[in-house]
Amino acid sequence: MLTTEIRNLADIAVARRGATTLAAHLGFRRSDQAKLAAAVSELAQDLLQDGDQASLSLRVIEGGTNSGRGIEVQTQGHGPRTTAIAGLASDDSSEGLSTGLRRASDLADQFIAVSQPDAGMRVTVRKWPR
C-alpha cells in the first residue's frame, strides 16, 4: 500500500505517479492507467483545496465482481467542505458532489463517499483492468 499526505501540488504528482506505476504493474491498459491517474488527481486536488489532514492511499484488491486484481484508491479528508459534500454523495448518484469528486466518480468502476461527524470524509474509488 502507498499512502501520500496531500499538502501541496508535488504530493498530487507523487500520488498520480504511484497510481500509474501500480496500474501498469497489474497489466492495466494505458487508457485505464490514464483514467486511474486522472481520478487520483481529481481526488487529491479536492483534498488539497479543502485544507489540512488529508491523505490518499493506493492498494491492490482481489476479486470483487471482477476476476483478477484491481486498485483501490482511498482518501481521508477532515475539512468542512468535504464533509458537507460527502453527506450528499451515494453510490447511485454524483449529484451534489464537487467537480473533482464527480469526475473521479465518472472515471471509476466503483465510487463510495462516506461522511462521519468528527471523522471527515472517506472516498473509495475502485478500478479494474479491462
N, CA, C and O atoms as a Tinker XYZ file with bonds, in Angstrom:
   520  protein
     1  N      0.850000   -1.171000    0.000000    73     2
     2  CA     0.000000    0.000000    0.000000    64     1     3
     3  C      0.895000    1.233000    0.000000    63     2     4     5
     4  O      1.909000    1.281000    0.695000    81     3
     5  N      0.504000    2.221000   -0.786000    73     3     6
     6  CA     1.193000    3.503000   -0.863000    64     5     7
     7  C      0.259000    4.557000   -0.292000    63     6     8     9
     8  O     -0.866000    4.713000   -0.768000    81     7
     9  N      0.716000    5.284000    0.727000    73     7    10
    10  CA    -0.072000    6.366000    1.306000    64     9    11
    11  C      0.709000    7.660000    1.163000    63    10    12    13
    12  O      1.896000    7.722000    1.484000    81    11
    13  N      0.029000    8.694000    0.677000    73    11    14
    14  CA     0.642000   10.002000    0.480000    64    13    15
    15  C     -0.175000   11.053000    1.220000    63    14    16    17
    16  O     -1.389000   11.143000    1.040000    81    15
    17  N      0.486000   11.837000    2.045000    73    15    18
    18  CA    -0.161000   13.001000    2.647000    64    17    19
    19  C     -0.287000   14.048000    1.531000    63    18    20    21
    20  O      0.676000   14.295000    0.805000    81    19
    21  N     -1.449000   14.653000    1.395000    73    19    22
    22  CA    -1.682000   15.642000    0.340000    64    21    23
    23  C     -1.603000   17.037000    0.962000    63    22    24    25
    24  O     -2.549000   17.515000    1.587000    81    23
    25  N     -0.437000   17.678000    0.769000    73    23    26
    26  CA    -0.204000   19.012000    1.333000    64    25    27
    27  C      0.094000   20.055000    0.265000    63    26    28    29
    28  O     -0.044000   21.254000    0.510000    81    27
    29  N      0.509000   19.597000   -0.941000    73    27    30
    30  CA     0.876000   20.545000   -1.998000    64    29    31
    31  C      0.787000   19.849000   -3.353000    63    30    32    33
    32  O      0.482000   18.658000   -3.431000    81    31
    33  N      1.053000   20.598000   -4.415000    73    31    34
    34  CA     0.943000   20.046000   -5.772000    64    33    35
    35  C      1.927000   18.915000   -6.026000    63    34    36    37
    36  O      1.623000   17.998000   -6.788000    81    35
    37  N      3.097000   18.961000   -5.404000    73    35    38
    38  CA     4.080000   17.885000   -5.575000    64    37    39
    39  C      3.530000   16.564000   -5.034000    63    38    40    41
    40  O      3.809000   15.503000   -5.594000    81    39
    41  N      2.754000   16.620000   -3.955000    73    39    42
    42  CA     2.154000   15.402000   -3.399000    64    41    43
    43  C      1.134000   14.802000   -4.359000    63    42    44    45
    44  O      0.994000   13.582000   -4.442000    81    43
    45  N      0.421000   15.668000   -5.085000    73    43    46
    46  CA    -0.526000   15.172000   -6.087000    64    45    47
    47  C      0.222000   14.433000   -7.185000    63    46    48    49
    48  O     -0.224000   13.377000   -7.636000    81    47
    49  N      1.345000   14.971000   -7.617000    73    47    50
    50  CA     2.152000   14.316000   -8.656000    64    49    51
    51  C      2.666000   12.964000   -8.168000    63    50    52    53
    52  O      2.674000   12.000000   -8.933000    81    51
    53  N      3.093000   12.876000   -6.917000    73    51    54
    54  CA     3.565000   11.604000   -6.349000    64    53    55
    55  C      2.440000   10.573000   -6.352000    63    54    56    57
    56  O      2.650000    9.423000   -6.738000    81    55
    57  N      1.249000   10.982000   -5.923000    73    55    58
    58  CA     0.109000   10.066000   -5.894000    64    57    59
    59  C     -0.270000    9.604000   -7.297000    63    58    60    61
    60  O     -0.575000    8.431000   -7.512000    81    59
    61  N     -0.249000   10.520000   -8.236000    73    59    62
    62  CA    -0.588000   10.195000   -9.629000    64    61    63
    63  C      0.413000    9.197000  -10.225000    63    62    64    65
    64  O      0.022000    8.222000  -10.869000    81    63
    65  N      1.707000    9.454000  -10.003000    73    63    66
    66  CA     2.740000    8.529000  -10.495000    64    65    67
    67  C      2.594000    7.158000   -9.855000    63    66    68    69
    68  O      2.743000    6.137000  -10.526000    81    67
    69  N      2.304000    7.131000   -8.563000    73    67    70
    70  CA     2.107000    5.858000   -7.869000    64    69    71
    71  C      0.962000    5.067000   -8.468000    63    70    72    73
    72  O      1.069000    3.854000   -8.649000    81    71
    73  N     -0.137000    5.745000   -8.776000    73    71    74
    74  CA    -1.295000    5.080000   -9.372000    64    73    75
    75  C     -0.958000    4.520000  -10.756000    63    74    76    77
    76  O     -1.326000    3.391000  -11.079000    81    75
    77  N     -0.269000    5.300000  -11.557000    73    75    78
    78  CA     0.096000    4.865000  -12.912000    64    77    79
    79  C      1.047000    3.673000  -12.856000    63    78    80    81
    80  O      0.881000    2.707000  -13.600000    81    79
    81  N      2.032000    3.741000  -11.982000    73    79    82
    82  CA     3.010000    2.651000  -11.846000    64    81    83
    83  C      2.334000    1.362000  -11.389000    63    82    84    85
    84  O      2.590000    0.294000  -11.945000    81    83
    85  N      1.473000    1.459000  -10.378000    73    83    86
    86  CA     0.773000    0.283000   -9.874000    64    85    87
    87  C     -0.140000   -0.307000  -10.939000    63    86    88    89
    88  O     -0.193000   -1.525000  -11.106000    81    87
    89  N     -0.858000    0.547000  -11.661000    73    87    90
    90  CA    -1.752000    0.077000  -12.719000    64    89    91
    91  C     -0.968000   -0.634000  -13.824000    63    90    92    93
    92  O     -1.403000   -1.675000  -14.319000    81    91
    93  N      0.166000   -0.087000  -14.209000    73    91    94
    94  CA     0.995000   -0.721000  -15.242000    64    93    95
    95  C      1.497000   -2.078000  -14.762000    63    94    96    97
    96  O      1.513000   -3.047000  -15.520000    81    95
    97  N      1.903000   -2.139000  -13.509000    73    95    98
    98  CA     2.403000   -3.397000  -12.924000    64    97    99
    99  C      1.320000   -4.482000  -12.935000    63    98   100   101
   100  O      1.623000   -5.664000  -13.094000    81    99
   101  N      0.071000   -4.079000  -12.767000    73    99   102
   102  CA    -1.037000   -5.040000  -12.748000    64   101   103
   103  C     -1.583000   -5.347000  -14.137000    63   102   104   105
   104  O     -2.510000   -6.146000  -14.275000    81   103
   105  N     -1.019000   -4.723000  -15.163000    73   103   106
   106  CA    -1.430000   -5.026000  -16.530000    64   105   107
   107  C     -2.601000   -4.209000  -17.036000    63   106   108   109
   108  O     -3.237000   -4.602000  -18.014000    81   107
   109  N     -2.906000   -3.087000  -16.408000    73   107   110
   110  CA    -3.961000   -2.213000  -16.916000    64   109   111
   111  C     -3.547000   -1.672000  -18.286000    63   110   112   113
   112  O     -2.373000   -1.387000  -18.524000    81   111
   113  N     -4.529000   -1.536000  -19.182000    73   111   114
   114  CA    -4.261000   -0.885000  -20.465000    64   113   115
   115  C     -3.894000    0.568000  -20.202000    63   114   116   117
   116  O     -4.250000    1.131000  -19.166000    81   115
   117  N     -3.180000    1.172000  -21.148000    73   115   118
   118  CA    -2.768000    2.573000  -20.978000    64   117   119
   119  C     -3.962000    3.498000  -20.759000    63   118   120   121
   120  O     -3.883000    4.442000  -19.973000    81   119
   121  N     -5.055000    3.229000  -21.448000    73   119   122
   122  CA    -6.228000    4.085000  -21.278000    64   121   123
   123  C     -6.786000    3.984000  -19.855000    63   122   124   125
   124  O     -7.221000    4.989000  -19.292000    81   123
   125  N     -6.777000    2.793000  -19.273000    73   123   126
   126  CA    -7.238000    2.630000  -17.897000    64   125   127
   127  C     -6.234000    3.195000  -16.902000    63   126   128   129
   128  O     -6.624000    3.697000  -15.848000    81   127
   129  N     -4.943000    3.120000  -17.225000    73   127   130
   130  CA    -3.930000    3.760000  -16.382000    64   129   131
   131  C     -4.193000    5.268000  -16.325000    63   130   132   133
   132  O     -4.121000    5.885000  -15.262000    81   131
   133  N     -4.495000    5.840000  -17.477000    73   131   134
   134  CA    -4.757000    7.279000  -17.555000    64   133   135
   135  C     -6.021000    7.652000  -16.783000    63   134   136   137
   136  O     -6.049000    8.683000  -16.110000    81   135
   137  N     -7.066000    6.829000  -16.872000    73   135   138
   138  CA    -8.300000    7.100000  -16.133000    64   137   139
   139  C     -8.056000    7.050000  -14.627000    63   138   140   141
   140  O     -8.548000    7.896000  -13.881000    81   139
   141  N     -7.294000    6.054000  -14.189000    73   139   142
   142  CA    -6.989000    5.940000  -12.764000    64   141   143
   143  C     -6.165000    7.135000  -12.294000    63   142   144   145
   144  O     -6.445000    7.713000  -11.244000    81   143
   145  N     -5.156000    7.501000  -13.067000    73   143   146
   146  CA    -4.318000    8.650000  -12.711000    64   145   147
   147  C     -5.154000    9.931000  -12.654000    63   146   148   149
   148  O     -4.949000   10.767000  -11.774000    81   147
   149  N     -6.083000   10.083000  -13.579000    73   147   150
   150  CA    -6.949000   11.268000  -13.575000    64   149   151
   151  C     -7.855000   11.276000  -12.343000    63   150   152   153
   152  O     -8.050000   12.322000  -11.724000    81   151
   153  N     -8.403000   10.123000  -11.988000    73   151   154
   154  CA    -9.252000   10.040000  -10.791000    64   153   155
   155  C     -8.448000   10.391000   -9.535000    63   154   156   157
   156  O     -8.935000   11.114000   -8.666000    81   155
   157  N     -7.226000    9.882000   -9.443000    73   155   158
   158  CA    -6.353000   10.195000   -8.308000    64   157   159
   159  C     -6.084000   11.695000   -8.253000    63   158   160   161
   160  O     -6.143000   12.299000   -7.182000    81   159
   161  N     -5.791000   12.293000   -9.397000    73   159   162
   162  CA    -5.547000   13.740000   -9.447000    64   161   163
   163  C     -6.762000   14.532000   -8.972000    63   162   164   165
   164  O     -6.629000   15.469000   -8.185000    81   163
   165  N     -7.934000   14.155000   -9.449000    73   163   166
   166  CA    -9.161000   14.859000   -9.058000    64   165   167
   167  C     -9.395000   14.751000   -7.554000    63   166   168   169
   168  O     -9.705000   15.746000   -6.899000    81   167
   169  N     -9.248000   13.549000   -7.011000    73   167   170
   170  CA    -9.444000   13.360000   -5.577000    64   169   171
   171  C     -8.419000   14.153000   -4.770000    63   170   172   173
   172  O     -8.767000   14.809000   -3.789000    81   171
   173  N     -7.164000   14.090000   -5.185000    73   171   174
   174  CA    -6.098000   14.780000   -4.459000    64   173   175
   175  C     -6.274000   16.299000   -4.529000    63   174   176   177
   176  O     -6.021000   16.994000   -3.545000    81   175
   177  N     -6.699000   16.810000   -5.664000    73   175   178
   178  CA    -6.926000   18.249000   -5.783000    64   177   179
   179  C     -8.051000   18.702000   -4.860000    63   178   180   181
   180  O     -7.964000   19.769000   -4.252000    81   179
   181  N     -9.107000   17.898000   -4.753000    73   179   182
   182  CA   -10.175000   18.228000   -3.816000    64   181   183
   183  C     -9.652000   18.252000   -2.382000    63   182   184   185
   184  O     -9.992000   19.142000   -1.602000    81   183
   185  N     -8.826000   17.273000   -2.046000    73   183   186
   186  CA    -8.247000   17.241000   -0.695000    64   185   187
   187  C     -7.403000   18.482000   -0.430000    63   186   188   189
   188  O     -7.494000   19.093000    0.634000    81   187
   189  N     -6.586000   18.842000   -1.404000    73   187   190
   190  CA    -5.701000   19.995000   -1.245000    64   189   191
   191  C     -6.511000   21.284000   -1.062000    63   190   192   193
   192  O     -6.160000   22.127000   -0.236000    81   191
   193  N     -7.581000   21.434000   -1.824000    73   191   194
   194  CA    -8.424000   22.627000   -1.719000    64   193   195
   195  C     -9.127000   22.712000   -0.378000    63   194   196   197
   196  O     -9.449000   23.802000    0.095000    81   195
   197  N     -9.364000   21.564000    0.233000    73   195   198
   198  CA   -10.156000   21.533000    1.458000    64   197   199
   199  C     -9.337000   21.730000    2.733000    63   198   200   201
   200  O     -9.907000   21.819000    3.821000    81   199
   201  N     -8.037000   21.797000    2.619000    73   199   202
   202  CA    -7.254000   22.105000    3.820000    64   201   203
   203  C     -6.407000   20.964000    4.313000    63   202   204   205
   204  O     -5.936000   20.127000    3.544000    81   203
   205  N     -6.224000   20.950000    5.618000    73   203   206
   206  CA    -5.234000   20.062000    6.225000    64   205   207
   207  C     -5.762000   18.658000    6.514000    63   206   208   209
   208  O     -6.927000   18.352000    6.258000    81   207
   209  N     -4.894000   17.825000    7.045000    73   207   210
   210  CA    -5.207000   16.465000    7.481000    64   209   211
   211  C     -5.808000   15.616000    6.365000    63   210   212   213
   212  O     -6.858000   14.999000    6.548000    81   211
   213  N     -5.159000   15.586000    5.231000    73   211   214
   214  CA    -5.675000   14.826000    4.100000    64   213   215
   215  C     -4.643000   13.809000    3.638000    63   214   216   217
   216  O     -3.449000   14.103000    3.585000    81   215
   217  N     -5.113000   12.602000    3.302000    73   215   218
   218  CA    -4.214000   11.575000    2.786000    64   217   219
   219  C     -4.922000   10.772000    1.704000    63   218   220   221
   220  O     -6.151000   10.718000    1.642000    81   219
   221  N     -4.108000   10.150000    0.850000    73   219   222
   222  CA    -4.600000    9.331000   -0.245000    64   221   223
   223  C     -3.799000    8.041000   -0.231000    63   222   224   225
   224  O     -2.570000    8.074000   -0.184000    81   223
   225  N     -4.489000    6.898000   -0.272000    73   223   226
   226  CA    -3.833000    5.586000   -0.251000    64   225   227
   227  C     -4.213000    4.788000   -1.479000    63   226   228   229
   228  O     -5.343000    4.856000   -1.961000    81   227
   229  N     -3.250000    4.030000   -1.978000    73   227   230
   230  CA    -3.457000    3.115000   -3.102000    64   229   231
   231  C     -3.155000    1.704000   -2.624000    63   230   232   233
   232  O     -2.175000    1.482000   -1.913000    81   231
   233  N     -3.996000    0.750000   -3.012000    73   231   234
   234  CA    -3.689000   -0.640000   -2.671000    64   233   235
   235  C     -4.275000   -1.577000   -3.711000    63   234   236   237
   236  O     -5.240000   -1.247000   -4.399000    81   235
   237  N     -3.677000   -2.736000   -3.809000    73   235   238
   238  CA    -4.152000   -3.775000   -4.720000    64   237   239
   239  C     -5.304000   -4.509000   -4.029000    63   238   240   241
   240  O     -5.224000   -4.830000   -2.843000    81   239
   241  N     -6.367000   -4.769000   -4.778000    73   239   242
   242  CA    -7.500000   -5.524000   -4.255000    64   241   243
   243  C     -7.733000   -6.750000   -5.127000    63   242   244   245
   244  O     -7.354000   -6.776000   -6.298000    81   243
   245  N     -8.350000   -7.748000   -4.549000    73   243   246
   246  CA    -8.599000   -9.022000   -5.241000    64   245   247
   247  C    -10.089000   -9.212000   -5.481000    63   246   248   249
   248  O    -10.925000   -8.789000   -4.683000    81   247
   249  N    -10.401000   -9.857000   -6.600000    73   247   250
   250  CA   -11.748000  -10.341000   -6.852000    64   249   251
   251  C    -12.817000   -9.290000   -7.011000    63   250   252   253
   252  O    -12.776000   -8.482000   -7.939000    81   251
   253  N    -13.765000   -9.303000   -6.114000    73   251   254
   254  CA   -14.934000   -8.447000   -6.268000    64   253   255
   255  C    -15.832000   -9.022000   -7.345000    63   254   256   257
   256  O    -15.914000  -10.240000   -7.507000    81   255
   257  N    -16.497000   -8.161000   -8.075000    73   255   258
   258  CA   -17.365000   -8.636000   -9.159000    64   257   259
   259  C    -16.548000   -8.986000  -10.398000    63   258   260   261
   260  O    -17.065000   -9.568000  -11.351000    81   259
   261  N    -15.280000   -8.628000  -10.374000    73   259   262
   262  CA   -14.396000   -8.924000  -11.495000    64   261   263
   263  C    -13.387000   -9.979000  -11.052000    63   262   264   265
   264  O    -13.056000  -10.074000   -9.871000    81   263
   265  N    -12.910000  -10.758000  -11.992000    73   263   266
   266  CA   -11.848000  -11.689000  -11.639000    64   265   267
   267  C    -10.522000  -10.951000  -11.765000    63   266   268   269
   268  O    -10.385000  -10.049000  -12.592000    81   267
   269  N     -9.565000  -11.324000  -10.963000    73   267   270
   270  CA    -8.258000  -10.695000  -11.039000    64   269   271
   271  C     -8.069000   -9.599000  -10.016000    63   270   272   273
   272  O     -8.855000   -9.452000   -9.080000    81   271
   273  N     -7.018000   -8.838000  -10.212000    73   271   274
   274  CA    -6.620000   -7.822000   -9.256000    64   273   275
   275  C     -6.940000   -6.429000   -9.779000    63   274   276   277
   276  O     -6.778000   -6.143000  -10.965000    81   275
   277  N     -7.389000   -5.582000   -8.890000    73   275   278
   278  CA    -7.692000   -4.203000   -9.224000    64   277   279
   279  C     -6.975000   -3.271000   -8.267000    63   278   280   281
   280  O     -6.120000   -3.692000   -7.488000    81   279
   281  N     -7.335000   -2.001000   -8.336000    73   279   282
   282  CA    -6.709000   -0.990000   -7.493000    64   281   283
   283  C     -7.801000   -0.225000   -6.763000    63   282   284   285
   284  O     -8.820000    0.151000   -7.343000    81   283
   285  N     -7.560000   -0.006000   -5.473000    73   283   286
   286  CA    -8.454000    0.805000   -4.663000    64   285   287
   287  C     -7.723000    2.075000   -4.258000    63   286   288   289
   288  O     -6.596000    2.028000   -3.765000    81   287
   289  N     -8.371000    3.200000   -4.471000    73   287   290
   290  CA    -7.854000    4.500000   -4.051000    64   289   291
   291  C     -8.762000    4.962000   -2.921000    63   290   292   293
   292  O     -9.983000    5.003000   -3.072000    81   291
   293  N     -8.164000    5.309000   -1.795000    73   291   294
   294  CA    -8.977000    5.768000   -0.676000    64   293   295
   295  C     -8.419000    7.090000   -0.171000    63   294   296   297
   296  O     -7.213000    7.233000    0.029000    81   295
   297  N     -9.302000    8.043000    0.032000    73   295   298
   298  CA    -8.885000    9.332000    0.565000    64   297   299
   299  C     -9.532000    9.548000    1.916000    63   298   300   301
   300  O    -10.603000    9.014000    2.205000    81   299
   301  N     -8.869000   10.332000    2.731000    73   299   302
   302  CA    -9.425000   10.731000    4.019000    64   301   303
   303  C     -9.178000   12.214000    4.170000    63   302   304   305
   304  O     -8.029000   12.655000    4.191000    81   303
   305  N    -10.243000   12.991000    4.277000    73   303   306
   306  CA   -10.142000   14.433000    4.470000    64   305   307
   307  C    -10.976000   14.864000    5.652000    63   306   308   309
   308  O    -11.987000   14.238000    5.970000    81   307
   309  N    -10.556000   15.932000    6.304000    73   307   310
   310  CA   -11.257000   16.389000    7.504000    64   309   311
   311  C    -11.821000   17.793000    7.372000    63   310   312   313
   312  O    -12.381000   18.320000    8.333000    81   311
   313  N    -11.687000   18.409000    6.207000    73   311   314
   314  CA   -12.150000   19.783000    6.049000    64   313   315
   315  C    -13.660000   19.886000    6.029000    63   314   316   317
   316  O    -14.342000   18.900000    5.747000    81   315
   317  N    -14.192000   21.049000    6.321000    73   315   318
   318  CA   -15.650000   21.229000    6.369000    64   317   319
   319  C    -16.332000   21.050000    5.019000    63   318   320   321
   320  O    -17.457000   20.554000    4.956000    81   319
   321  N    -15.659000   21.451000    3.931000    73   319   322
   322  CA   -16.266000   21.341000    2.604000    64   321   323
   323  C    -16.430000   19.874000    2.205000    63   322   324   325
   324  O    -17.483000   19.493000    1.695000    81   323
   325  N    -15.404000   19.043000    2.428000    73   323   326
   326  CA   -15.507000   17.631000    2.036000    64   325   327
   327  C    -16.545000   16.912000    2.868000    63   326   328   329
   328  O    -17.247000   16.041000    2.353000    81   327
   329  N    -16.663000   17.252000    4.142000    73   327   330
   330  CA   -17.653000   16.606000    4.983000    64   329   331
   331  C    -19.061000   16.936000    4.511000    63   330   332   333
   332  O    -19.918000   16.053000    4.462000    81   331
   333  N    -19.311000   18.181000    4.166000    73   331   334
   334  CA   -20.625000   18.581000    3.669000    64   333   335
   335  C    -20.937000   17.914000    2.336000    63   334   336   337
   336  O    -22.060000   17.464000    2.112000    81   335
   337  N    -19.955000   17.851000    1.460000    73   335   338
   338  CA   -20.150000   17.233000    0.141000    64   337   339
   339  C    -20.439000   15.744000    0.289000    63   338   340   341
   340  O    -21.316000   15.211000   -0.391000    81   339
   341  N    -19.716000   15.079000    1.162000    73   339   342
   342  CA   -19.897000   13.632000    1.326000    64   341   343
   343  C    -21.294000   13.302000    1.809000    63   342   344   345
   344  O    -21.822000   12.237000    1.490000    81   343
   345  N    -21.895000   14.189000    2.568000    73   343   346
   346  CA   -23.254000   13.960000    3.037000    64   345   347
   347  C    -24.254000   13.875000    1.900000    63   346   348   349
   348  O    -25.338000   13.317000    2.068000    81   347
   349  N    -23.906000   14.416000    0.757000    73   347   350
   350  CA   -24.796000   14.400000   -0.403000    64   349   351
   351  C    -24.504000   13.245000   -1.352000    63   350   352   353
   352  O    -25.272000   13.004000   -2.284000    81   351
   353  N    -23.404000   12.527000   -1.130000    73   351   354
   354  CA   -22.944000   11.515000   -2.088000    64   353   355
   355  C    -23.571000   10.159000   -1.812000    63   354   356   357
   356  O    -23.920000    9.830000   -0.678000    81   355
   357  N    -23.704000    9.386000   -2.875000    73   355   358
   358  CA   -24.144000    8.000000   -2.753000    64   357   359
   359  C    -23.576000    7.216000   -3.913000    63   358   360   361
   360  O    -23.032000    7.798000   -4.852000    81   359
   361  N    -23.696000    5.893000   -3.858000    73   359   362
   362  CA   -23.229000    5.054000   -4.962000    64   361   363
   363  C    -24.030000    5.287000   -6.234000    63   362   364   365
   364  O    -23.518000    5.082000   -7.335000    81   363
   365  N    -25.272000    5.710000   -6.097000    73   363   366
   366  CA   -26.163000    5.782000   -7.245000    64   365   367
   367  C    -26.154000    7.120000   -7.975000    63   366   368   369
   368  O    -26.631000    7.207000   -9.106000    81   367
   369  N    -25.627000    8.148000   -7.355000    73   367   370
   370  CA   -25.732000    9.473000   -7.953000    64   369   371
   371  C    -24.511000   10.300000   -7.616000    63   370   372   373
   372  O    -23.973000   10.214000   -6.512000    81   371
   373  N    -24.078000   11.097000   -8.570000    73   371   374
   374  CA   -22.984000   12.027000   -8.295000    64   373   375
   375  C    -23.537000   13.431000   -8.069000    63   374   376   377
   376  O    -22.776000   14.394000   -7.980000    81   375
   377  N    -24.856000   13.546000   -7.977000    73   375   378
   378  CA   -25.484000   14.842000   -7.755000    64   377   379
   379  C    -25.034000   15.404000   -6.409000    63   378   380   381
   380  O    -25.035000   14.691000   -5.406000    81   379
   381  N    -24.656000   16.663000   -6.387000    73   379   382
   382  CA   -24.230000   17.309000   -5.159000    64   381   383
   383  C    -22.745000   17.202000   -4.894000    63   382   384   385
   384  O    -22.248000   17.809000   -3.945000    81   383
   385  N    -22.027000   16.450000   -5.699000    73   383   386
   386  CA   -20.588000   16.300000   -5.499000    64   385   387
   387  C    -19.835000   17.473000   -6.092000    63   386   388   389
   388  O    -20.312000   18.128000   -7.018000    81   387
   389  N    -18.645000   17.735000   -5.546000    73   387   390
   390  CA   -17.776000   18.742000   -6.134000    64   389   391
   391  C    -17.378000   18.277000   -7.532000    63   390   392   393
   392  O    -17.549000   17.109000   -7.879000    81   391
   393  N    -16.854000   19.186000   -8.315000    73   391   394
   394  CA   -16.433000   18.833000   -9.672000    64   393   395
   395  C    -15.401000   17.712000   -9.650000    63   394   396   397
   396  O    -15.493000   16.769000  -10.436000    81   395
   397  N    -14.416000   17.806000   -8.752000    73   395   398
   398  CA   -13.379000   16.777000   -8.670000    64   397   399
   399  C    -13.927000   15.419000   -8.299000    63   398   400   401
   400  O    -13.542000   14.411000   -8.891000    81   399
   401  N    -14.827000   15.375000   -7.321000    73   399   402
   402  CA   -15.415000   14.098000   -6.921000    64   401   403
   403  C    -16.301000   13.540000   -8.027000    63   402   404   405
   404  O    -16.318000   12.331000   -8.258000    81   403
   405  N    -17.029000   14.401000   -8.705000    73   403   406
   406  CA   -17.882000   13.949000   -9.812000    64   405   407
   407  C    -17.032000   13.342000  -10.928000    63   406   408   409
   408  O    -17.379000   12.298000  -11.481000    81   407
   409  N    -15.922000   13.997000  -11.254000    73   407   410
   410  CA   -15.036000   13.461000  -12.296000    64   409   411
   411  C    -14.439000   12.134000  -11.858000    63   410   412   413
   412  O    -14.368000   11.195000  -12.652000    81   411
   413  N    -14.011000   12.045000  -10.609000    73   411   414
   414  CA   -13.454000   10.782000  -10.108000    64   413   415
   415  C    -14.503000    9.680000  -10.170000    63   414   416   417
   416  O    -14.196000    8.543000  -10.526000    81   415
   417  N    -15.736000   10.017000   -9.823000    73   415   418
   418  CA   -16.828000    9.050000   -9.878000    64   417   419
   419  C    -17.047000    8.552000  -11.308000    63   418   420   421
   420  O    -17.261000    7.360000  -11.531000    81   419
   421  N    -16.992000    9.463000  -12.264000    73   419   422
   422  CA   -17.184000    9.106000  -13.672000    64   421   423
   423  C    -16.076000    8.195000  -14.194000    63   422   424   425
   424  O    -16.324000    7.378000  -15.081000    81   423
   425  N    -14.860000    8.320000  -13.663000    73   423   426
   426  CA   -13.711000    7.547000  -14.126000    64   425   427
   427  C    -13.585000    6.190000  -13.446000    63   426   428   429
   428  O    -12.838000    5.330000  -13.912000    81   427
   429  N    -14.297000    5.995000  -12.366000    73   427   430
   430  CA   -14.149000    4.795000  -11.541000    64   429   431
   431  C    -15.128000    3.699000  -11.949000    63   430   432   433
   432  O    -16.165000    3.962000  -12.557000    81   431
   433  N    -14.772000    2.461000  -11.599000    73   431   434
   434  CA   -15.708000    1.351000  -11.731000    64   433   435
   435  C    -16.641000    1.298000  -10.527000    63   434   436   437
   436  O    -17.786000    0.863000  -10.645000    81   435
   437  N    -16.155000    1.739000   -9.371000    73   435   438
   438  CA   -16.972000    1.812000   -8.164000    64   437   439
   439  C    -16.552000    3.051000   -7.385000    63   438   440   441
   440  O    -15.363000    3.344000   -7.265000    81   439
   441  N    -17.532000    3.774000   -6.857000    73   439   442
   442  CA   -17.278000    5.022000   -6.125000    64   441   443
   443  C    -18.135000    5.028000   -4.866000    63   442   444   445
   444  O    -19.347000    4.821000   -4.931000    81   443
   445  N    -17.506000    5.264000   -3.726000    73   443   446
   446  CA   -18.220000    5.322000   -2.449000    64   445   447
   447  C    -17.704000    6.530000   -1.684000    63   446   448   449
   448  O    -16.492000    6.691000   -1.535000    81   447
   449  N    -18.600000    7.384000   -1.197000    73   447   450
   450  CA   -18.220000    8.517000   -0.360000    64   449   451
   451  C    -19.013000    8.432000    0.932000    63   450   452   453
   452  O    -20.238000    8.312000    0.910000    81   451
   453  N    -18.312000    8.494000    2.059000    73   451   454
   454  CA   -18.947000    8.387000    3.364000    64   453   455
   455  C    -18.464000    9.532000    4.237000    63   454   456   457
   456  O    -17.266000    9.805000    4.311000    81   455
   457  N    -19.391000   10.192000    4.891000    73   455   458
   458  CA   -19.059000   11.276000    5.809000    64   457   459
   459  C    -19.494000   10.890000    7.209000    63   458   460   461
   460  O    -20.600000   10.392000    7.417000    81   459
   461  N    -18.604000   11.128000    8.171000    73   459   462
   462  CA   -18.929000   10.852000    9.565000    64   461   463
   463  C    -18.584000   12.081000   10.395000    63   462   464   465
   464  O    -17.530000   12.685000   10.201000    81   463
   465  N    -19.462000   12.453000   11.316000    73   463   466
   466  CA   -19.164000   13.601000   12.170000    64   465   467
   467  C    -17.824000   13.410000   12.885000    63   466   468   469
   468  O    -17.533000   12.330000   13.398000    81   467
   469  N    -17.042000   14.433000   12.910000    73   467   470
   470  CA   -15.734000   14.445000   13.583000    64   469   471
   471  C    -14.710000   13.489000   12.974000    63   470   472   473
   472  O    -13.594000   13.390000   13.484000    81   471
   473  N    -15.061000   12.784000   11.898000    73   471   474
   474  CA   -14.109000   11.885000   11.252000    64   473   475
   475  C    -13.812000   12.332000    9.830000    63   474   476   477
   476  O    -12.915000   11.785000    9.188000    81   475
   477  N    -14.547000   13.317000    9.325000    73   475   478
   478  CA   -14.329000   13.800000    7.972000    64   477   479
   479  C    -14.967000   12.902000    6.941000    63   478   480   481
   480  O    -15.916000   12.169000    7.218000    81   479
   481  N    -14.422000   12.978000    5.748000    73   479   482
   482  CA   -14.975000   12.231000    4.630000    64   481   483
   483  C    -13.968000   11.202000    4.138000    63   482   484   485
   484  O    -12.772000   11.477000    4.049000    81   483
   485  N    -14.464000   10.028000    3.824000    73   483   486
   486  CA   -13.656000    8.981000    3.213000    64   485   487
   487  C    -14.261000    8.658000    1.865000    63   486   488   489
   488  O    -15.449000    8.355000    1.758000    81   487
   489  N    -13.427000    8.725000    0.831000    73   487   490
   490  CA   -13.857000    8.393000   -0.528000    64   489   491
   491  C    -13.075000    7.167000   -0.964000    63   490   492   493
   492  O    -11.854000    7.113000   -0.815000    81   491
   493  N    -13.786000    6.182000   -1.504000    73   491   494
   494  CA   -13.154000    4.979000   -2.026000    64   493   495
   495  C    -13.507000    4.866000   -3.504000    63   494   496   497
   496  O    -14.677000    4.920000   -3.884000    81   495
   497  N    -12.473000    4.708000   -4.330000    73   495   498
   498  CA   -12.633000    4.521000   -5.764000    64   497   499
   499  C    -11.965000    3.203000   -6.114000    63   498   500   501
   500  O    -10.834000    2.945000   -5.702000    81   499
   501  N    -12.663000    2.371000   -6.871000    73   499   502
   502  CA   -12.081000    1.097000   -7.308000    64   501   503
   503  C    -12.074000    1.043000   -8.831000    63   502   504   505
   504  O    -13.032000    1.444000   -9.491000    81   503
   505  N    -10.976000    0.540000   -9.364000    73   503   506
   506  CA   -10.798000    0.422000  -10.816000    64   505   507
   507  C    -10.255000   -0.958000  -11.101000    63   506   508   509
   508  O     -9.337000   -1.420000  -10.424000    81   507
   509  N    -10.814000   -1.622000  -12.101000    73   507   510
   510  CA   -10.404000   -2.962000  -12.506000    64   509   511
   511  C     -9.854000   -2.910000  -13.919000    63   510   512   513
   512  O    -10.317000   -2.110000  -14.732000    81   511
   513  N     -8.874000   -3.749000  -14.227000    73   511   514
   514  CA    -8.370000   -3.785000  -15.602000    64   513   515
   515  C     -9.434000   -4.346000  -16.537000    63   514   516   517
   516  O    -10.268000   -5.151000  -16.125000    81   515
   517  N     -9.403000   -3.931000  -17.760000    73   515   518
   518  CA   -10.362000   -4.422000  -18.768000    64   517   519
   519  C     -9.697000   -5.475000  -19.605000    63   518   520
   520  O    -10.320000   -6.025000  -20.514000    81   519
